């Protein structure tokens, strides 16, 4: 890898943002099969 790619794409902030994004996606995938009961409380 070129040094400028390593310094810009793999900076500490970008790695934290990537880990946070992956964690959010994982939570969405794991909870997608559970029906959100709070939506149906008004009916």
Beta strands, then each sheet from edge to edge (+ up, - down):
end
